[in-house]
């Protein structure tokens, strides 16, 4: 029976019969109670008791522990005491003692120097293939310069990379992942109150967001790759961030738009920039707004258009109009050939010469757009000549296709006429047969 007692002569008293399950479960429960009632110290994770304690707390204290665990530092062995000091291998109070060098929080300048204590160490960083000059470069930036002057509101390492949840820059969840950079910059640069204190605009992010680069970055132009379009850091720099100077703008834009920069450098506008500082790329195309360039820039007197700098009666403005008219004519030819080629395909034809002419003409047009930055019609004349040849080939091919279609229509009409005549004769013949039978 379960509740019976048995006599043990050597004890002289009855003892309860114990279930074997109790012998297994009881030690487990006792061990669990022991560990749960212990103070925050090295429990099971002796290498980081800070994490074991903080992860059981609430609010920011817990978030910091979870963030560290998700970040890159936890994966490479950088633990809490690596930055905060202290002794994770002793009791709670002692672990955060100043005797062990514990620091709970850092000033902006201290946090930057703390990051640099590792990230400027060649021996530490070479195994990760990371540059070690980033702190020195940061000190040359607007952020670093103001920080050295005692400004505690400027961005430091943790402003952009995060505090505890620091992820690798190729992690899409990282604050400095390519497509996340504008939003990270906007945390400060879209803050009106903060930017007013520096006399800087706060709408740059929204302007960029609506511009051509921003639309590509956020996937609104699907045929373009968001990972190669410029973000804030592409033009302003990363750790040494500052606005490009007047004489630097063309070089900055030219780092991506190399072909355009080559022709711009050979044209009159580059000479004007060297003499007067204008017109820079951003004067015509915008800086953060960078609207998609079109032939409309050649006409009008609004900012960014030829007439804003040049008199409409002047030779420079007339040259711009001639370039526009020729390019518009070429674009119209491309569009017309595309329509005709599609009509031929819809008619069941495979117009190889027409397709080739269309492709060649489109390539010529695309090639001519960068060359317009040289503002030299003589450079473009050979390409206009090639374009006329392609238009002629396309016209000849289209005429051949149209003649063939007309021939087929005539044959079809004759065939239909003969069929109708034959059908009419057949009806007459049947009518005569019926009359005879009657």
C-alpha positions as a Markdown table, in Angstrom:
| # | Residue | x | y | z |
|---|---|---|---|---|
| 1 | Unk | 0.0 | 0.0 | 0.0 |
| 2 | Unk | 1.2 | 3.5 | -0.8 |
| 3 | Unk | 0.8 | 5.0 | 2.7 |
| 4 | Unk | 2.0 | 1.9 | 4.7 |
| 5 | Unk | 5.0 | 2.1 | 7.0 |
| 6 | Unk | 7.5 | -0.6 | 7.4 |
| 7 | Unk | 9.5 | -1.6 | 10.5 |
| 8 | Unk | 13.2 | -1.1 | 10.5 |
| 9 | Unk | 14.7 | -2.9 | 13.4 |
| 10 | Unk | 17.9 | -0.9 | 13.4 |
| 11 | Unk | 16.0 | 2.4 | 13.8 |
| 12 | Unk | 13.2 | 1.2 | 15.9 |
| 13 | Unk | 10.7 | 3.4 | 14.1 |
| 14 | Unk | 8.5 | 3.4 | 11.0 |
| 15 | Unk | 9.6 | 5.4 | 7.9 |
| 16 | Unk | 7.5 | 6.2 | 4.9 |
| 17 | Unk | 8.1 | 4.3 | 1.7 |
| 18 | Unk | 9.6 | 6.9 | -0.8 |
| 19 | Unk | 8.6 | 6.9 | -4.5 |
| 20 | Unk | 11.6 | 6.7 | -6.9 |
| 21 | Unk | 10.2 | 9.8 | -8.7 |
| 22 | Unk | 10.7 | 11.8 | -5.6 |
| 23 | Unk | 14.4 | 10.8 | -5.5 |
| 24 | Unk | 14.8 | 12.2 | -9.1 |
| 25 | Unk | 12.7 | 15.4 | -8.9 |
| 26 | Unk | 13.6 | 16.6 | -5.5 |
| 27 | Unk | 17.3 | 17.4 | -6.3 |
| 28 | Unk | 16.3 | 19.2 | -9.5 |
| 29 | Unk | 13.8 | 21.4 | -7.6 |
| 30 | Unk | 16.3 | 22.1 | -4.8 |
| 31 | Unk | 19.0 | 23.1 | -7.4 |
| 32 | Unk | 16.6 | 25.4 | -9.2 |
| 33 | Unk | 15.5 | 27.1 | -5.9 |
| 34 | Unk | 19.2 | 27.5 | -5.0 |
| 35 | Unk | 20.1 | 29.3 | -8.2 |
| 36 | Unk | 17.0 | 31.4 | -8.4 |
| 37 | Unk | 17.5 | 32.7 | -4.9 |
| 38 | Unk | 21.2 | 33.6 | -5.3 |
| 39 | Unk | 22.2 | 37.2 | -5.9 |
| 40 | Unk | 23.3 | 38.4 | -9.3 |
| 41 | Unk | 26.7 | 36.8 | -9.7 |
| 42 | Unk | 28.4 | 34.4 | -12.0 |
| 43 | Unk | 25.7 | 31.7 | -12.5 |
| 44 | Unk | 26.2 | 29.3 | -15.3 |
| 45 | Unk | 27.6 | 32.1 | -17.5 |
| 46 | Unk | 30.7 | 32.8 | -15.5 |
| 47 | Unk | 32.2 | 34.7 | -18.5 |
| 48 | Unk | 29.5 | 37.4 | -18.3 |
| 49 | Unk | 27.6 | 37.6 | -15.1 |
| 50 | Unk | 26.6 | 41.2 | -16.0 |
| 51 | Unk | 24.4 | 39.7 | -18.7 |
| 52 | Unk | 22.9 | 37.1 | -16.4 |
| 53 | Unk | 21.8 | 39.8 | -14.0 |
| 54 | Unk | 20.6 | 42.5 | -16.4 |
| 55 | Unk | 18.6 | 40.2 | -18.6 |
| 56 | Unk | 16.4 | 39.4 | -15.5 |
| 57 | Unk | 15.8 | 43.1 | -14.8 |
| 58 | Unk | 13.5 | 45.4 | -16.7 |
| 59 | Unk | 13.5 | 48.5 | -18.9 |
| 60 | Unk | 16.7 | 49.9 | -20.3 |
| 61 | Unk | 18.8 | 47.6 | -18.1 |
| 62 | Unk | 17.3 | 44.5 | -19.7 |
| 63 | Unk | 17.3 | 46.1 | -23.2 |
| 64 | Unk | 21.0 | 46.8 | -23.0 |
| 65 | Unk | 21.8 | 43.2 | -22.2 |
| 66 | Unk | 19.6 | 41.9 | -25.0 |
| 67 | Unk | 21.1 | 44.4 | -27.4 |
| 68 | Unk | 24.6 | 43.4 | -26.5 |
| 69 | Unk | 23.7 | 39.7 | -27.1 |
| 70 | Unk | 22.3 | 40.6 | -30.6 |
| 71 | Unk | 25.3 | 42.7 | -31.6 |
| 72 | Unk | 28.6 | 42.0 | -33.1 |
| 73 | Unk | 30.6 | 42.6 | -29.9 |
| 74 | Unk | 29.1 | 39.6 | -28.1 |
| 75 | Unk | 30.2 | 37.4 | -31.0 |
| 76 | Unk | 33.8 | 38.5 | -30.9 |
| 77 | Unk | 34.2 | 38.3 | -27.1 |
| 78 | Unk | 33.8 | 41.9 | -26.1 |
| 79 | Unk | 31.9 | 41.8 | -22.9 |
| 80 | Unk | 30.3 | 44.4 | -20.6 |
| 81 | Unk | 33.4 | 44.8 | -18.4 |
| 82 | Unk | 35.5 | 45.5 | -21.6 |
| 83 | Unk | 33.9 | 48.9 | -21.8 |
| 84 | Unk | 32.4 | 49.5 | -18.3 |
| 85 | Unk | 35.1 | 47.9 | -16.2 |
| 86 | Unk | 34.1 | 46.2 | -13.0 |
| 87 | Unk | 34.5 | 42.6 | -11.9 |
| 88 | Unk | 31.9 | 40.2 | -13.3 |
| 89 | Unk | 33.2 | 37.4 | -11.2 |
| 90 | Unk | 32.2 | 38.7 | -7.8 |
| 91 | Unk | 29.0 | 39.7 | -6.0 |
| 92 | Unk | 26.7 | 42.4 | -7.3 |
| 93 | Unk | 27.9 | 45.3 | -5.2 |
| 94 | Unk | 31.6 | 44.5 | -5.6 |
| 95 | Unk | 31.2 | 43.9 | -9.4 |
| 96 | Unk | 30.2 | 47.5 | -9.9 |
| 97 | Unk | 32.8 | 48.9 | -7.5 |
| 98 | Unk | 35.0 | 51.8 | -8.5 |
| 99 | Unk | 37.8 | 49.7 | -7.0 |
| 100 | Unk | 37.5 | 47.6 | -10.1 |
| 101 | Unk | 37.3 | 50.6 | -12.4 |
| 102 | Unk | 33.5 | 50.4 | -13.0 |
| 103 | Unk | 32.0 | 53.3 | -15.0 |
| 104 | Unk | 28.2 | 53.2 | -15.5 |
| 105 | Unk | 27.9 | 55.8 | -18.3 |
| 106 | Unk | 30.2 | 57.9 | -20.4 |
| 107 | Unk | 30.2 | 61.5 | -21.7 |
| 108 | Unk | 30.1 | 61.9 | -25.5 |
| 109 | Unk | 33.8 | 62.6 | -25.6 |
| 110 | Unk | 34.6 | 59.7 | -23.3 |
| 111 | Unk | 32.5 | 57.3 | -25.4 |
| 112 | Unk | 34.3 | 58.3 | -28.6 |
| 113 | Unk | 37.7 | 57.7 | -26.9 |
| 114 | Unk | 36.5 | 54.4 | -25.5 |
| 115 | Unk | 35.6 | 53.1 | -28.9 |
| 116 | Unk | 38.9 | 54.4 | -30.3 |
| 117 | Unk | 40.8 | 52.5 | -27.5 |
| 118 | Unk | 40.1 | 49.3 | -29.5 |
| 119 | Unk | 39.3 | 50.5 | -33.0 |
| 120 | Unk | 42.5 | 52.5 | -33.3 |
| 121 | Unk | 44.6 | 49.4 | -32.3 |
| 122 | Unk | 46.1 | 47.9 | -35.4 |
| 123 | Unk | 46.9 | 44.6 | -33.6 |
| 124 | Unk | 43.3 | 44.2 | -32.6 |
| 125 | Unk | 41.6 | 45.3 | -35.8 |
| 126 | Unk | 43.7 | 43.7 | -38.4 |
| 127 | Unk | 42.1 | 40.3 | -37.7 |
| 128 | Unk | 38.7 | 41.9 | -38.7 |
| 129 | Unk | 40.2 | 43.8 | -41.6 |
| 130 | Unk | 38.9 | 47.1 | -40.1 |
| 131 | Unk | 40.5 | 50.5 | -40.6 |
| 132 | Unk | 42.2 | 52.0 | -37.5 |
| 133 | Unk | 42.2 | 55.7 | -38.6 |
| 134 | Unk | 38.5 | 56.3 | -38.1 |
| 135 | Unk | 38.8 | 58.2 | -34.8 |
| 136 | Unk | 41.5 | 60.5 | -36.2 |
| 137 | Unk | 39.2 | 61.0 | -39.2 |
| 138 | Unk | 36.3 | 61.7 | -36.9 |
| 139 | Unk | 38.2 | 64.4 | -35.2 |
| 140 | Unk | 38.6 | 66.3 | -38.5 |
| 141 | Unk | 34.8 | 66.2 | -39.1 |
| 142 | Unk | 32.3 | 68.9 | -38.1 |
| 143 | Unk | 31.1 | 66.5 | -35.4 |
| 144 | Unk | 34.6 | 65.9 | -34.0 |
| 145 | Unk | 35.6 | 69.6 | -34.2 |
| 146 | Unk | 32.5 | 70.7 | -32.2 |
| 147 | Unk | 33.0 | 67.9 | -29.7 |
| 148 | Unk | 36.5 | 69.1 | -29.0 |
| 149 | Unk | 35.0 | 72.5 | -28.4 |
| 150 | Unk | 32.8 | 71.1 | -25.6 |
| 151 | Unk | 29.6 | 70.6 | -27.6 |
| 152 | Unk | 27.9 | 67.5 | -26.1 |
| 153 | Unk | 25.0 | 67.5 | -28.6 |
| 154 | Unk | 27.0 | 66.4 | -31.6 |
| 155 | Unk | 27.0 | 62.9 | -33.0 |
| 156 | Unk | 29.6 | 60.4 | -31.7 |
| 157 | Unk | 30.2 | 56.8 | -32.5 |
| 158 | Unk | 27.2 | 55.5 | -30.5 |
| 159 | Unk | 24.9 | 58.1 | -32.2 |
| 160 | Unk | 25.3 | 56.3 | -35.5 |
| 161 | Unk | 26.3 | 52.7 | -34.6 |
| 162 | Unk | 24.2 | 52.2 | -31.5 |
| 163 | Unk | 25.1 | 51.7 | -27.9 |
| 164 | Unk | 24.9 | 48.1 | -27.1 |
| 165 | Unk | 23.2 | 46.6 | -30.1 |
| 166 | Unk | 26.0 | 47.4 | -32.5 |
| 167 | Unk | 25.7 | 45.3 | -35.7 |
| 168 | Unk | 28.0 | 44.9 | -38.7 |
| 169 | Unk | 27.4 | 47.5 | -41.4 |
| 170 | Unk | 26.4 | 44.8 | -43.9 |
| 171 | Unk | 23.6 | 43.6 | -41.6 |
| 172 | Unk | 20.3 | 45.0 | -42.9 |
| 173 | Unk | 19.3 | 45.7 | -39.3 |
| 174 | Unk | 22.3 | 47.9 | -38.7 |
| 175 | Unk | 21.9 | 51.6 | -38.3 |
| 176 | Unk | 24.7 | 52.1 | -40.8 |
| 177 | Unk | 23.5 | 49.6 | -43.4 |
| 178 | Unk | 23.5 | 51.4 | -46.8 |
| 179 | Unk | 19.8 | 52.0 | -47.1 |
| 180 | Unk | 19.4 | 52.9 | -43.4 |
| 181 | Unk | 22.0 | 55.7 | -43.3 |
| 182 | Unk | 19.7 | 58.5 | -44.3 |
| 183 | Unk | 17.3 | 57.7 | -41.5 |
| 184 | Unk | 20.2 | 57.5 | -39.0 |
| 185 | Unk | 21.4 | 60.9 | -40.1 |
| 186 | Unk | 17.9 | 62.2 | -39.9 |
| 187 | Unk | 17.7 | 61.4 | -36.2 |
| 188 | Unk | 19.6 | 64.6 | -35.7 |
| 189 | Unk | 19.4 | 66.4 | -39.0 |
| 190 | Unk | 15.6 | 66.3 | -39.1 |
| 191 | Unk | 15.3 | 67.6 | -35.6 |
| 192 | Unk | 14.2 | 71.2 | -36.0 |
| 193 | Unk | 15.0 | 72.3 | -32.5 |
| 194 | Unk | 18.4 | 70.8 | -32.7 |
| 195 | Unk | 19.3 | 72.1 | -36.1 |
| 196 | Unk | 18.0 | 75.6 | -35.3 |
| 197 | Unk | 20.6 | 75.8 | -32.7 |
| 198 | Unk | 23.3 | 75.4 | -35.4 |
| 199 | Unk | 21.6 | 77.5 | -38.0 |
| 200 | Unk | 21.2 | 74.5 | -40.3 |
| 201 | Unk | 18.2 | 73.3 | -42.3 |
| 202 | Unk | 16.2 | 70.4 | -40.9 |
| 203 | Unk | 14.4 | 69.4 | -44.1 |
| 204 | Unk | 17.3 | 67.8 | -45.9 |
| 205 | Unk | 16.1 | 64.3 | -45.3 |
| 206 | Unk | 12.7 | 64.9 | -46.7 |
| 207 | Unk | 14.2 | 66.7 | -49.8 |
| 208 | Unk | 16.5 | 63.8 | -50.4 |
| 209 | Unk | 13.7 | 61.3 | -49.9 |
| 210 | Unk | 11.7 | 62.9 | -52.7 |
| 211 | Unk | 14.7 | 63.3 | -55.0 |
| 212 | Unk | 15.9 | 60.9 | -57.7 |
| 213 | Unk | 18.6 | 59.3 | -55.5 |
| 214 | Unk | 16.1 | 58.9 | -52.6 |
| 215 | Unk | 13.5 | 57.3 | -54.8 |
| 216 | Unk | 16.1 | 54.7 | -55.9 |
| 217 | Unk | 17.3 | 54.1 | -52.4 |
| 218 | Unk | 13.8 | 53.4 | -51.1 |
| 219 | Unk | 12.8 | 51.1 | -54.0 |
| 220 | Unk | 10.5 | 53.4 | -55.9 |
| 221 | Unk | 12.4 | 53.0 | -59.1 |
| 222 | Unk | 12.6 | 49.3 | -59.4 |
| 223 | Unk | 15.0 | 49.0 | -62.3 |
| 224 | Unk | 17.7 | 50.8 | -60.3 |
| 225 | Unk | 19.8 | 49.2 | -57.6 |
| 226 | Unk | 19.4 | 50.8 | -54.1 |
| 227 | Unk | 22.7 | 49.5 | -52.9 |
| 228 | Unk | 24.8 | 51.6 | -55.3 |
| 229 | Unk | 22.9 | 54.8 | -55.2 |
| 230 | Unk | 24.4 | 57.6 | -53.0 |
| 231 | Unk | 23.3 | 58.1 | -49.4 |
| 232 | Unk | 24.4 | 60.9 | -47.1 |
| 233 | Unk | 27.7 | 59.3 | -46.3 |
| 234 | Unk | 28.6 | 58.8 | -50.0 |
| 235 | Unk | 28.8 | 62.6 | -50.5 |
| 236 | Unk | 29.6 | 63.9 | -47.1 |
| 237 | Unk | 32.0 | 61.3 | -45.9 |
| 238 | Unk | 31.6 | 58.7 | -43.2 |
| 239 | Unk | 33.6 | 59.5 | -40.0 |
| 240 | Unk | 35.1 | 62.6 | -41.5 |
| 241 | Unk | 31.7 | 63.9 | -42.5 |
| 242 | Unk | 31.4 | 67.5 | -43.7 |
| 243 | Unk | 29.8 | 69.3 | -46.7 |
| 244 | Unk | 31.9 | 69.3 | -49.8 |
| 245 | Unk | 33.6 | 72.6 | -50.6 |
| 246 | Unk | 33.0 | 74.6 | -53.7 |
| 247 | Unk | 35.9 | 73.1 | -55.5 |
| 248 | Unk | 35.1 | 69.6 | -54.3 |
| 249 | Unk | 31.5 | 69.2 | -55.6 |
| 250 | Unk | 32.4 | 68.1 | -59.1 |
| 251 | Unk | 34.9 | 65.6 | -57.8 |
| 252 | Unk | 32.3 | 64.2 | -55.3 |
| 253 | Unk | 29.7 | 63.8 | -58.0 |
| 254 | Unk | 32.3 | 62.6 | -60.5 |
| 255 | Unk | 33.2 | 59.7 | -58.2 |
| 256 | Unk | 30.0 | 58.0 | -59.4 |
| 257 | Unk | 29.3 | 60.0 | -62.6 |
| 258 | Unk | 32.7 | 59.5 | -64.1 |
| 259 | Unk | 31.8 | 59.8 | -67.8 |
| 260 | Unk | 29.8 | 63.0 | -67.2 |
| 261 | Unk | 32.6 | 64.5 | -65.1 |
| 262 | Unk | 35.1 | 63.8 | -67.9 |
| 263 | Unk | 33.1 | 65.9 | -70.4 |
| 264 | Unk | 32.2 | 68.5 | -67.9 |
| 265 | Unk | 35.9 | 69.0 | -67.1 |
| 266 | Unk | 36.5 | 69.6 | -70.8 |
| 267 | Unk | 33.8 | 72.2 | -71.2 |
| 268 | Unk | 33.3 | 76.0 | -70.5 |
| 269 | Unk | 31.4 | 75.4 | -67.2 |
| 270 | Unk | 34.5 | 73.8 | -65.6 |
| 271 | Unk | 36.5 | 76.8 | -66.5 |
| 272 | Unk | 33.9 | 79.0 | -65.0 |
| 273 | Unk | 33.9 | 77.0 | -61.8 |
| 274 | Unk | 37.6 | 77.5 | -61.5 |
| 275 | Unk | 37.2 | 81.3 | -62.0 |
| 276 | Unk | 34.0 | 82.1 | -60.2 |
| 277 | Unk | 32.9 | 78.9 | -58.3 |
| 278 | Unk | 29.9 | 78.4 | -60.5 |
| 279 | Unk | 28.1 | 76.6 | -62.0 |
| 280 | Unk | 28.6 | 73.5 | -59.9 |
| 281 | Unk | 26.8 | 70.2 | -60.5 |
| 282 | Unk | 24.3 | 71.0 | -57.7 |
| 283 | Unk | 23.5 | 74.4 | -59.3 |
| 284 | Unk | 21.8 | 72.7 | -62.2 |
| 285 | Unk | 20.8 | 69.3 | -60.7 |
| 286 | Unk | 20.2 | 70.2 | -57.1 |
| 287 | Unk | 22.1 | 68.7 | -54.1 |
| 288 | Unk | 19.7 | 66.7 | -51.9 |
| 289 | Unk | 16.7 | 67.2 | -54.3 |
| 290 | Unk | 18.6 | 66.0 | -57.4 |
| 291 | Unk | 15.6 | 65.8 | -59.7 |
| 292 | Unk | 15.9 | 63.5 | -62.7 |
| 293 | Unk | 17.7 | 65.5 | -65.4 |
| 294 | Unk | 15.7 | 66.2 | -68.5 |
| 295 | Unk | 16.0 | 68.3 | -71.7 |
| 296 | Unk | 13.9 | 71.0 | -70.0 |
| 297 | Unk | 17.0 | 72.2 | -68.2 |
| 298 | Unk | 18.1 | 73.8 | -71.5 |
| 299 | Unk | 15.1 | 76.2 | -71.6 |
| 300 | Unk | 13.7 | 78.7 | -69.1 |
| 301 | Unk | 15.1 | 81.2 | -66.6 |
| 302 | Unk | 14.3 | 79.3 | -63.4 |
| 303 | Unk | 17.2 | 78.2 | -61.1 |
| 304 | Unk | 19.1 | 75.3 | -62.6 |
| 305 | Unk | 18.1 | 76.2 | -66.2 |
| 306 | Unk | 20.3 | 77.8 | -68.9 |
| 307 | Unk | 18.4 | 81.1 | -68.8 |
| 308 | Unk | 19.1 | 81.6 | -65.2 |
| 309 | Unk | 22.7 | 82.4 | -66.0 |
| 310 | Unk | 22.7 | 83.2 | -69.7 |
| 311 | Unk | 20.8 | 85.9 | -71.5 |
| 312 | Unk | 18.2 | 84.4 | -73.9 |
| 313 | Unk | 19.6 | 86.5 | -76.7 |
| 314 | Unk | 23.1 | 85.3 | -76.1 |
| 315 | Unk | 25.1 | 82.8 | -78.1 |
| 316 | Unk | 25.4 | 80.4 | -75.1 |
| 317 | Unk | 21.6 | 80.2 | -74.6 |
| 318 | Unk | 21.0 | 79.7 | -78.4 |
| 319 | Unk | 23.6 | 76.9 | -78.3 |
| 320 | Unk | 21.6 | 75.3 | -75.5 |
| 321 | Unk | 18.4 | 75.5 | -77.5 |
| 322 | Unk | 20.0 | 73.9 | -80.5 |
| 323 | Unk | 21.3 | 71.0 | -78.4 |
| 324 | Unk | 17.8 | 70.6 | -77.0 |
| 325 | Unk | 16.1 | 70.6 | -80.4 |
| 326 | Unk | 18.5 | 68.1 | -81.8 |
| 327 | Unk | 18.2 | 65.8 | -78.8 |
| 328 | Unk | 14.4 | 66.1 | -78.8 |
| 329 | Unk | 14.3 | 65.1 | -82.5 |
| 330 | Unk | 16.5 | 62.1 | -81.8 |
| 331 | Unk | 14.4 | 61.0 | -78.9 |
| 332 | Unk | 11.2 | 61.4 | -81.0 |
| 333 | Unk | 12.9 | 59.1 | -83.6 |
| 334 | Unk | 13.7 | 56.5 | -81.0 |
| 335 | Unk | 10.1 | 56.6 | -79.7 |
| 336 | Unk | 8.7 | 56.4 | -83.3 |
| 337 | Unk | 10.8 | 53.4 | -84.2 |
| 338 | Unk | 9.8 | 51.7 | -81.0 |
| 339 | Unk | 6.2 | 52.0 | -81.9 |
| 340 | Unk | 6.7 | 50.8 | -85.5 |
| 341 | Unk | 8.8 | 47.8 | -84.3 |
| 342 | Unk | 6.0 | 46.9 | -81.9 |
| 343 | Unk | 3.4 | 47.2 | -84.7 |
| 344 | Unk | 5.5 | 44.9 | -86.8 |
| 345 | Unk | 5.8 | 42.4 | -84.0 |
| 346 | Unk | 2.0 | 42.6 | -83.4 |
| 347 | Unk | 1.5 | 41.8 | -87.1 |
| 348 | Unk | 3.5 | 38.6 | -86.7 |
| 349 | Unk | 6.8 | 39.9 | -88.2 |
| 350 | Unk | 10.2 | 39.6 | -86.7 |
| 351 | Unk | 11.8 | 42.9 | -87.9 |
| 352 | Unk | 15.5 | 42.2 | -87.1 |
| 353 | Unk | 16.9 | 45.2 | -88.9 |
| 354 | Unk | 14.3 | 47.5 | -87.3 |
| 355 | Unk | 15.1 | 46.1 | -83.9 |
| 356 | Unk | 18.8 | 46.6 | -84.4 |
| 357 | Unk | 18.3 | 50.2 | -85.6 |
| 358 | Unk | 16.1 | 50.8 | -82.5 |
| 359 | Unk | 18.8 | 49.5 | -80.2 |
| 360 | Unk | 21.6 | 51.4 | -81.9 |
| 361 | Unk | 19.6 | 54.6 | -81.9 |
| 362 | Unk | 18.8 | 54.3 | -78.2 |
| 363 | Unk | 22.4 | 53.6 | -77.4 |
| 364 | Unk | 23.5 | 56.7 | -79.4 |
| 365 | Unk | 21.0 | 58.8 | -77.5 |
| 366 | Unk | 22.1 | 57.5 | -74.1 |
| 367 | Unk | 25.8 | 58.1 | -75.1 |
| 368 | Unk | 25.0 | 61.7 | -76.1 |
| 369 | Unk | 23.5 | 62.8 | -72.8 |
| 370 | Unk | 26.8 | 62.8 | -70.8 |
| 371 | Unk | 28.5 | 64.6 | -73.7 |
| 372 | Unk | 26.1 | 67.5 | -73.5 |
| 373 | Unk | 28.0 | 68.5 | -70.3 |
| 374 | Unk | 30.9 | 69.6 | -72.6 |
| 375 | Unk | 28.5 | 72.0 | -74.2 |
| 376 | Unk | 30.2 | 71.5 | -77.5 |
| 377 | Unk | 28.2 | 70.7 | -80.6 |
| 378 | Unk | 31.2 | 69.7 | -82.6 |
| 379 | Unk | 31.8 | 66.7 | -80.3 |
| 380 | Unk | 28.2 | 65.6 | -80.9 |
| 381 | Unk | 28.1 | 66.0 | -84.7 |
| 382 | Unk | 29.5 | 62.5 | -85.5 |
| 383 | Unk | 26.9 | 61.0 | -83.2 |
| 384 | Unk | 24.1 | 62.9 | -84.8 |
| 385 | Unk | 25.4 | 61.6 | -88.1 |
| 386 | Unk | 25.3 | 58.0 | -86.8 |
| 387 | Unk | 21.8 | 58.6 | -85.5 |
| 388 | Unk | 20.7 | 59.8 | -89.0 |
| 389 | Unk | 22.1 | 56.7 | -90.5 |
| 390 | Unk | 20.2 | 54.5 | -88.0 |
| 391 | Unk | 17.0 | 56.4 | -88.6 |
| 392 | Unk | 17.5 | 55.9 | -92.4 |
| 393 | Unk | 18.0 | 52.2 | -91.9 |
| 394 | Unk | 14.9 | 52.0 | -89.7 |
| 395 | Unk | 12.9 | 54.0 | -92.2 |
| 396 | Unk | 14.0 | 51.7 | -95.1 |
| 397 | Unk | 13.1 | 48.6 | -93.0 |
| 398 | Unk | 9.8 | 50.0 | -92.1 |
| 399 | Unk | 9.0 | 50.9 | -95.7 |
| 400 | Unk | 9.9 | 47.3 | -96.7 |
| 401 | Unk | 7.6 | 45.9 | -94.0 |
| 402 | Unk | 4.8 | 48.3 | -94.9 |
| 403 | Unk | 5.2 | 47.4 | -98.6 |
| 404 | Unk | 5.1 | 43.7 | -97.7 |
| 405 | Unk | 2.0 | 44.3 | -95.6 |
| 406 | Unk | 0.4 | 46.3 | -98.5 |
| 407 | Unk | 1.2 | 43.4 | -100.9 |
| 408 | Unk | -0.3 | 40.9 | -98.5 |
| 409 | Unk | -3.4 | 43.1 | -98.2 |
| 410 | Unk | -3.8 | 43.3 | -102.0 |
| 411 | Unk | -3.3 | 39.5 | -102.4 |
| 412 | Unk | -5.9 | 39.0 | -99.6 |
| 413 | Unk | -8.3 | 41.3 | -101.3 |
| 414 | Unk | -7.9 | 39.5 | -104.6 |
| 415 | Unk | -8.4 | 36.2 | -102.9 |
| 416 | Unk | -11.5 | 37.4 | -101.1 |
| 417 | Unk | -12.9 | 38.8 | -104.4 |
| 418 | Unk | -12.3 | 35.5 | -106.2 |
| 419 | Unk | -13.9 | 33.5 | -103.4 |
| 420 | Unk | -16.9 | 35.8 | -103.4 |
| 421 | Unk | -17.1 | 35.5 | -107.3 |
| 422 | Unk | -16.8 | 31.7 | -107.0 |
| 423 | Unk | -19.5 | 31.6 | -104.3 |
| 424 | Unk | -21.8 | 33.8 | -106.5 |
| 425 | Unk | -21.3 | 31.5 | -109.5 |
| 426 | Unk | -22.0 | 28.5 | -107.3 |
| 427 | Unk | -25.2 | 30.0 | -106.1 |
| 428 | Unk | -26.3 | 30.8 | -109.7 |
| 429 | Unk | -25.5 | 27.2 | -110.7 |
| 430 | Unk | -27.5 | 25.8 | -107.8 |
| 431 | Unk | -30.4 | 28.0 | -108.7 |
| 432 | Unk | -30.3 | 26.8 | -112.3 |
| 433 | Unk | -30.3 | 23.1 | -111.2 |
| 434 | Unk | -33.2 | 23.7 | -109.0 |
| 435 | Unk | -35.2 | 25.2 | -111.8 |
| 436 | Unk | -34.5 | 22.3 | -114.1 |
| 437 | Unk | -35.7 | 19.8 | -111.5 |
| 438 | Unk | -38.9 | 21.7 | -111.1 |
